[in-house]
């Protein structure tokens, strides 16, 4: 006699477990503690086997019968339902560990030692905002080029073509990592570059050389701390990146050798970089030492329990208050120095080396580090003299 919904619902526990049969091998097993399990008894290759079909009421009588029918078809086709169920679980577990997000986080961890912390955080944020929402939970083997393109087009619709290209680069790197580690055979992001909207590069706003005298008048009149003003002066004189300036420590400076050595862990591309110091930069450091020499950092904050150094926005906020919002940011001093030095006839490769732009050729990079240091000292002193003349109005 076949089971009914009422009979299944009213099945009560007894001292021992018992079975309510539905026919063709399907039965409901009722346990003394009240649990009710669907089971299917079947034969495969002459051996009796048992297949678990779920618990009641999560799996209804009708659903259990559907599962029985599916299992019987598998047996007829020479497939063992129990073995197939185990294989399905194995594939599901493998897919869960091989989602795009899981592999992307693994790739990020594997590369962290090559990047500074802020760069790693930017990449993670880019993934979280632009890639994970669409691709994160998908098994990486199931992702196709159209899936990647759809995710990037959502970024494009917001007008963020720069971010869509950056997100594409990051996604392509994750796919390459999956290929290298044996979890993917082709890169679905490899041929999408032509399908994305072109991005017009915008440069950091900066000053023209003729605007410098006015800039220094505003800087001296600015309502901000002397420490902040000295940070801007030192940034101009050395034209390092703002993150490198913010993280600088007194131990990184050799005043006798007139050198500032940026440790690899603080530079953008994890390369140790030497900055020759002009006499003007040394004067700034001497004044700053009286203000912050008690701290290991050149530019500490008052609220050291949150962050021991000034915020990444500190310099830009001062520039905004000076009337340069949208016209100048701290990073713009690098472009200013590059423009002036190139116009004055300094060799481009010396300027590029001082800007710490990475030389692709490793042999040439090693040669440049050794060959250009004396040239860079002369160039940085010229730049220090030039900045002093602009700030004070002195003639040559």
NORMOZI-V162885 format. One record per pair of residues at least 24 apart in sequence whose C-alpha atoms are under 6 Angstrom apart, sorted by the first residue. I is the first residue (numbers start at 1). GAP is how many residues later the second one is. D is the distance in Angstrom with one decimal. If there is no record, write none. Layout:
I:GAP:D, I:GAP:D
This chain:
51:31:5.9, 95:44:5.1, 98:41:5.6, 99:38:5.6, 99:39:5.2, 99:40:4.0, 99:41:5.2, 100:36:5.0, 100:40:4.9, 101:35:4.3, 104:70:5.5, 114:156:6.0, 115:155:5.9, 116:149:5.7, 116:150:6.0, 141:43:5.9, 144:44:5.5, 145:43:4.5, 145:44:5.9, 161:38:5.4, 162:37:5.8, 204:128:5.3, 205:122:5.2, 205:123:4.7, 205:127:5.6, 206:122:4.5, 206:126:4.4, 213:177:5.2, 213:178:5.7, 216:175:5.4, 236:97:5.8, 237:147:5.9, 239:94:6.0, 239:95:5.0, 249:47:5.5, 249:48:4.3, 249:49:5.6, 250:46:5.9, 276:101:5.3, 278:102:5.9, 278:103:4.6, 278:106:5.7, 280:104:5.7
